Amino acid sequence: MPIRKDVAAPIAVIDAPEPRAPVNVPETQSPAKATLMLLRLLRAAQPISRAELARRVGVNRSTVTDAFKQLIAAGVVREEPLQQPAPGESRALGRPALALSFNEGFGYFVGVNVGVRCSTVGLATLTGRVYAEEEFETPPDPSDALALIRTTVTKLCQKARGRRLRAIGVSVP
């Protein structure tokens, strides 16, 4: 018996769900935000391994590697074995973990805090170690204040001979 095509088959109607409010899905971290968090953690916990940095920030280890690759190449961050075994102790199997830390010898930085009554000029390394600091009364005349700041910066920079000045930061009220 032939099949007839002229018989209308019932059409199923699918009820579309009503639109719902958007679900609050946690936003993934941008690479810049993750890098900033990694740098802050490195400063606070150095020396620290890449695996530990990745674990604490919640990113992949490859993200840590990508974030620090150029900084290591530029000499800003250094890698060194996390811990050397004590004499007579056996070392763990596998490749020894490397720790990341800021390079103390990278150069120095000058910070100038211009206050209404008192100003401070400081000289520090990338690790935050302060070489020298000087405080003085802020002259009321702006050109006198700038001249005194310049003289103080020059005098303090003499204490860091052999190191390169990398940056000067100034804060004003």
C-alpha positions in Angstrom: 0.0 0.0 0.0 1.5 3.4 -1.0 2.2 6.0 1.5 0.1 9.1 1.0 1.8 12.5 1.5 -1.3 14.5 1.5 -2.2 13.7 5.1 -1.1 16.5 7.4 1.0 15.4 10.3 0.5 17.3 13.6 3.1 19.9 14.2 4.7 20.0 17.7 4.7 23.4 19.3 7.7 24.0 21.5 7.2 26.4 24.3 10.2 28.8 24.6 11.3 29.4 28.1 10.7 32.9 29.4 13.8 35.1 29.4 15.6 35.0 32.7 17.9 37.6 34.3 21.5 37.1 33.4 23.4 34.8 35.7 26.3 36.4 37.6 29.2 34.4 36.4 32.6 35.5 37.9 34.5 37.4 35.4 37.8 35.8 34.3 40.8 37.8 35.3 42.4 39.9 32.5 46.1 39.2 31.9 47.0 42.6 33.1 45.1 42.2 36.3 46.7 38.7 36.9 50.2 40.2 36.2 49.6 43.0 38.7 48.5 40.5 41.3 51.6 38.3 40.6 53.9 41.3 40.9 52.4 42.3 44.3 52.6 38.8 45.6 56.2 38.5 44.4 57.1 41.6 46.3 55.5 40.4 49.5 56.6 36.8 49.4 59.9 36.7 47.6 61.7 34.4 46.9 58.8 32.3 45.7 58.4 29.5 43.1 56.2 29.9 40.0 54.1 27.0 41.1 53.4 28.7 44.5 52.6 32.0 42.8 50.2 30.3 40.4 48.5 28.5 43.3 48.0 31.6 45.4 46.7 33.8 42.6 44.6 31.0 41.0 46.2 31.0 37.5 48.0 28.5 35.4 51.8 28.1 35.8 52.2 29.1 32.2 50.5 32.4 33.0 53.2 33.1 35.6 55.9 32.2 33.1 54.4 34.5 30.5 54.1 37.3 33.0 57.7 37.1 34.1 59.5 36.1 30.9 60.4 39.6 29.8 61.1 40.8 33.3 63.7 38.0 33.7 65.2 38.8 30.3 65.5 42.5 31.3 67.1 41.7 34.6 64.3 43.1 36.7 63.4 39.7 38.2 65.9 36.9 38.8 65.6 33.1 39.2 67.7 31.1 41.5 67.3 27.7 43.2 64.7 27.9 46.0 66.8 26.2 48.6 70.1 24.5 48.5 70.2 21.3 50.5 72.4 21.4 53.6 75.7 19.6 53.4 75.2 15.8 53.9 71.4 16.1 53.0 70.1 14.4 49.9 68.3 16.5 47.4 64.8 15.7 46.2 64.5 13.9 42.9 63.8 15.9 39.7 64.7 19.4 38.7 65.2 21.7 41.6 62.5 24.4 42.0 63.5 27.9 41.0 62.4 30.9 43.0 61.6 34.3 41.6 62.6 37.5 43.3 63.2 41.1 42.4 66.8 41.8 41.4 68.4 43.9 44.1 71.2 44.9 41.7 68.9 46.2 39.0 69.4 49.8 39.9 67.9 52.3 42.2 64.9 54.5 42.4 64.3 57.9 43.9 61.1 58.9 45.6 60.2 62.5 46.4 57.4 63.4 48.7 56.7 67.1 48.5 54.8 68.2 51.6 53.3 71.6 52.6 55.7 72.0 55.5 58.1 69.1 55.2 59.5 67.2 52.2 61.3 63.8 52.0 63.6 62.4 49.3 64.5 58.7 49.5 66.7 56.4 47.5 65.8 52.7 47.3 66.3 49.4 45.4 63.7 47.5 43.5 63.4 45.2 46.5 62.4 48.1 48.7 65.7 48.4 50.7 66.3 52.1 51.5 69.8 53.3 50.8 69.4 56.9 52.0 66.7 59.3 53.0 66.7 63.0 53.7 64.0 65.2 55.1 63.9 69.0 54.9 61.5 72.0 55.4 59.7 72.8 52.2 60.6 76.3 51.1 57.5 78.5 50.5 58.7 79.6 47.0 58.1 76.8 44.4 61.4 77.6 42.5 63.4 77.4 45.8 61.6 74.1 46.6 62.5 72.6 43.2 66.1 73.7 43.5 66.4 72.2 47.0 64.8 68.9 45.8 67.2 68.7 42.8 70.2 69.3 45.1 69.0 66.7 47.6 68.3 64.1 44.8 71.8 64.7 43.3 73.4 64.4 46.8 71.6 61.1 47.5 72.4 59.7 44.1 76.1 60.1 44.9 75.6 57.4 47.5 74.6 54.8 44.8 77.7 55.1 42.6 78.0 52.2 40.2 74.2 51.7 40.1 71.9 53.0 37.5 69.1 55.4 38.3 65.9 53.8 36.9 63.1 56.2 37.9 62.1 59.2 40.0 58.7 59.3 41.4 57.2 62.5 42.9 54.1 62.9 45.1 52.6 66.3 45.8 49.8 67.4 48.1 
